[in-house]
Amino acid sequence: MNKKIFVTRTIPHVGLDMLKSGGFEIDVYPKDEIVSHKKLIGILKKGNYDGILSLITDNIDASVFDAAPNAKIVANYGTGFDNIDLVEAKKKGVTVTNAPAELTSESVAEHAIALTLALAARIVEADEFIRKGKYEGWDPMGFIGTDILGKTLGIIGVGRIGSRVAHYAKGLGLNIVYTDVTRNEQLEKECGAVFYASAEELLPKADVVSLHVPLMDSTRHLINENRLKIMKPTAFLINTSRGPVVDEKALVLALQNKIIAGAGLDVYEFEPKLSPGLSKLSNVVLTPHIASASSEARNQMSVLTAQNIIDFFDGKTPKNKVV
């Protein structure tokens, strides 16, 4: 094949091995860090690459395309692709693919449920309490949480991941309400889910709100100051989708002022930075964008990403072509 691919960070070896076996020359950024935009451009200018295997942390814009004029595919390792300028890609005649691995639906859904349970049972607070040596024996009023049995889970976005969350939640005895651009009658049949036409209708009824939407202009700050105010004061907000879906500064104020009871976050608006005050709140569970970090899911993502590249250079249309 004799095609050169630049990989912006080490990913599970199964995909890289596929590319090597297919005759590709692979250059992987050697440091275990997010490659800076400036470094990425410098590397691409020198490398004469035929393709780029990027991560969602890479800003693939016009300057990147200009730095790699021979690169005709950008294969994103991840389901999302809001890090890539699709308009510029089309203009340059560059194919963009993503890696919506089926197993990520399971891992992200499980993580959303885990965040919910951790909040309800105050797991993180209790763990910290123990580690600090404060535990002196059973306290009948210590770390009183809440049961989720019989509570109502509101899901915003019932695609692959949101639907899996609904199935897990049903098994845990939660009632399901949801909103999306279209109704999901199969979900209604399988989980007894109730459809609401808007977030405004859903939010006041949910004890837990879980977000599962892509980042678009229409979903940026989907959860904002006004919508936080119509949630129950006992409600939890769970976000495993994209950080900017939530107005993080408004969320911090809502948590500080008991507008809602808590939040479980795996993604952040200004990632990797957190809004001031967020990390100091005891009613928040924070994880570092690891919802899809199961070995099964990440290996499948690696395979899909590699196969997209292989298919492209074999003259086929990649299964996961975005543009």
Rosetta blueprint (number, residue, H / E / L):
1 M L
2 N L
3 K L
4 K E
5 I E
6 F E
7 V E
8 T L
9 R L
10 T L
11 I L
12 P L
13 H H
14 V H
15 G H
16 L H
17 D H
18 M H
19 L H
20 K H
21 S H
22 G L
23 G L
24 F L
25 E E
26 I E
27 D E
28 V E
29 Y L
30 P L
31 K L
32 D L
33 E L
34 I L
35 V L
36 S L
37 H H
38 K H
39 K H
40 L H
41 I H
42 G H
43 I H
44 L H
45 K H
46 K H
47 G H
48 N L
49 Y L
50 D L
51 G E
52 I E
53 L E
54 S E
55 L E
56 I L
57 T L
58 D L
59 N L
60 I E
61 D L
62 A H
63 S H
64 V H
65 F H
66 D H
67 A H
68 A L
69 P L
70 N L
71 A L
72 K L
73 I E
74 V E
75 A E
76 N E
77 Y E
78 G L
79 T L
80 G L
81 F L
82 D L
83 N L
84 I E
85 D L
86 L H
87 V H
88 E H
89 A H
90 K H
91 K H
92 K H
93 G L
94 V L
95 T E
96 V E
97 T E
98 N L
99 A L
100 P L
101 A L
102 E H
103 L H
104 T H
105 S H
106 E H
107 S H
108 V H
109 A H
110 E H
111 H H
112 A H
113 I H
114 A H
115 L H
116 T H
117 L H
118 A H
119 L H
120 A H
121 A H
122 R L
123 I H
124 V H
125 E H
126 A H
127 D H
128 E H
129 F H
130 I H
131 R H
132 K L
133 G L
134 K L
135 Y L
136 E L
137 G L
138 W L
139 D L
140 P L
141 M L
142 G L
143 F L
144 I L
145 G L
146 T L
147 D L
148 I L
149 L L
150 G L
151 K L
152 T E
153 L E
154 G E
155 I E
156 I E
157 G L
158 V L
159 G L
160 R H
161 I H
162 G H
163 S H
164 R H
165 V H
166 A H
167 H H
168 Y H
169 A H
170 K H
171 G H
172 L L
173 G L
174 L L
175 N E
176 I E
177 V E
178 Y E
179 T E
180 D L
181 V L
182 T L
183 R L
184 N L
185 E H
186 Q H
187 L H
188 E H
189 K H
190 E H
191 C H
192 G L
193 A L
194 V E
195 F E
196 Y L
197 A L
198 S L
199 A H
200 E H
201 E H
202 L H
203 L H
204 P H
205 K H
206 A L
207 D L
208 V E
209 V E
210 S E
211 L E
212 H L
213 V L
214 P L
215 L L
216 M L
217 D L
218 S L
219 T L
220 R L
221 H L
222 L L
223 I E
224 N L
225 E H
226 N H
227 R H
228 L H
229 K H
230 I L
231 M L
232 K L
233 P L
234 T L
235 A L
236 F E
237 L E
238 I E
239 N E
240 T L
241 S L
242 R L
243 G H
244 P H
245 V H
246 V E
247 D L
248 E H
249 K H
250 A H
251 L H
252 V H
253 L H
254 A H
255 L H
256 Q H
257 N L
258 K L
259 I L
260 I L
261 A L
262 G E
263 A E
264 G E
265 L E
266 D L
267 V L
268 Y L
269 E L
270 F E
271 E L
272 P L
273 K E
274 L L
275 S L
276 P L
277 G L
278 L H
279 S H
280 K H
281 L L
282 S L
283 N L
284 V E
285 V E
286 L E
287 T L
288 P L
289 H L
290 I L
291 A L
292 S L
293 A L
294 S L
295 S H
296 E H
297 A H
298 R H
299 N H
300 Q H
301 M H
302 S H
303 V H
304 L H
305 T H
306 A H
307 Q H
308 N H
309 I H
310 I H
311 D H
312 F H
313 F H
314 D L
315 G L
316 K L
317 T L
318 P L
319 K L
320 N L
321 K E
322 V L
323 V L
